Amino acid sequence: MSSTTTVNETSRRLSVPLQGTVRCVQARARLVRALYERLDRLDKVRPVRAL
């Protein structure tokens, strides 16, 4: 999945209002986990320098 597709899909998913259900919280948690996994992969390709 390309980064543009990922950003667009994430934006679409986050625009859905929260429902306050366990299912909703689990879906958000999976989304956040997937984003961090992709970010970690990017960091491996191009490490970020410490400030």
SVG drawing of the C-alpha trace seen along z (x, -y; Angstrom):
<svg xmlns="http://www.w3.org/2000/svg" viewBox="-22 -19 43 24">
<polyline fill="none" stroke="black" stroke-width="0.4" points="0.0,0.0 1.4,-3.4 1.9,-6.1 -0.7,-8.3 -3.2,-5.6 -2.4,-5.0 -2.8,-8.6 -6.1,-8.9 -7.5,-5.7 -6.5,-6.9 -8.0,-10.3 -11.3,-8.6 -11.4,-6.3 -10.6,-9.0 -13.3,-11.2 -15.9,-8.7 -17.4,-9.9 -16.5,-7.9 -19.3,-5.6 -18.0,-4.9 -18.2,-1.1 -15.6,1.6 -15.6,2.3 -14.9,-1.3 -12.1,-1.5 -10.6,1.7 -10.8,0.4 -9.0,-2.8 -6.3,-0.9 -5.7,1.3 -5.5,-1.8 -2.9,-3.4 -0.9,-0.2 -0.8,0.1 0.3,-3.5 3.2,-3.0 4.2,0.1 4.4,-1.8 6.3,-4.6 8.8,-2.1 9.4,-0.7 10.1,-4.2 12.5,-4.8 14.4,-1.7 14.8,-2.9 15.7,-6.4 16.7,-6.8 15.7,-10.0 18.6,-11.9 18.2,-12.9 17.9,-16.6"/>
</svg>
